[in-house]
Amino acid sequence: MAVTATYSVLGLDRSQVIGRERVVRRRLTLSGTYVAGGFAITANALNLSKIRFVRFMGPASTGSIIAFPYWDEANSKIMLFTATATEFTGSSASYTMDVEVGGQ
C-alpha cells in the first residue's frame, strides 16, 4: 500500500495571506509503505489551487526515528531521506511532519 498522508491543523486553524500567497500550516501523519520517488501532496487537499512552496518545520519523526523530507517541486512530491542521505524505504506508519505550504 502506498503512503497516505492525513492532514491535521497545526496551531490555529487559519490561513495567512502574505502578498498574493496564501500560507497554510499542517501536520501530516503518514501511513502505508513508502516507495522510491516519494508521495504526492495536492493543492486541493490543502484548500489551495496551486502549491508554490513547501517548508518543513523539522524532520519527519515517529518519536524515536527520523527521516529528512525534501520537496520535489517538479513532481509535487515529498521525498524522505535517511541520515546517510539515501532515500527512505519501508513502512511510513506513525511518521509525522509539520509543513508550511504556500500557494494560491
N, C-alpha and C positions, 0 to 999 in steps of 0.2 A: 504494500500500500504506500503510495506517495505521501509526501508531507502535506499535512493540512495545518493551516495557521488560523487560530482563533484570535480575534481582536477584542481587547477589552480597554476600557477607559483608563488612562494614566493621569492621575490627579483630577483636576476639574474637567468636567466634560464640556469643553468649549474649543472652538477653533479660533486661532489667532490670525488676523489679517495683517500682513506686512507688505505694504505697497500693493501689487497686484496678486501676490501669492497668498494662499490660504495654508496655514500650517496646522496639522493635527498631531497629537501625541498619543500613541497607543502602546499597549503591552501585547506582544504576540506570544501565544502559547502554542508550541508545536506538538504534533503527534504524527505517527507514521514513520516510514523509513526514508531517510534522506538518500537521494540518488545524485550522482555526479551531475554538475551543471546547475544545481540549486533549485529553489522553488519559487514560483511566481507569486507576486502580490499584484492586486489590481487596484486601480484608482477607484473604481466603483465600490469596492469593499471598505474604502476609507471616506466615502462620500465626496470624492473628488472627480473631476472629469479628466484630469491628466496629472501624472506624477512628474515633478520636475527635479526633486532631490529626495534622498533618504539619508538621515543621520542616525547613527546608532549611539545610544547613551550607555556604552559599555558592551561587554561581550554577552553572547548567549550563554545561559547557565542553567544547570539542573540544581544548583545549590552547592554541588561538590565538583562538578566537571564543567569546564568552559570551552566554548568554541568562538572563534572570531568571525563576525559577519562582514560581508562585503557586498555592496550594491552593484550588481551588473546592470548598468543603465541600458545598454543595448538590447538586452533580453528581458528587462523588467523582472529580474530575479534576485533573490537574496542567496548568496552562496555562503557556506560555513567552512572555516579552516581551523585546523588544529594548531597547537603551539609550535609545531615544527613546519608550518606553512604548507602542509598537504591538505587536500580537500577532505573534509569530514565524510565518513561513511557510516552507515548503520542506523540504529534507532534514534529518532529525534524526540522520543517521548519525554515529556517533562521539561524540555528546554523552554526557557522564556527569554525574551529580549525586549528592551524598551526602544522604541523608534520615534523619530520626529520626521514626518513626511510633509513636504511642501508641494503644492501644485495649484491647480485651478479648479 
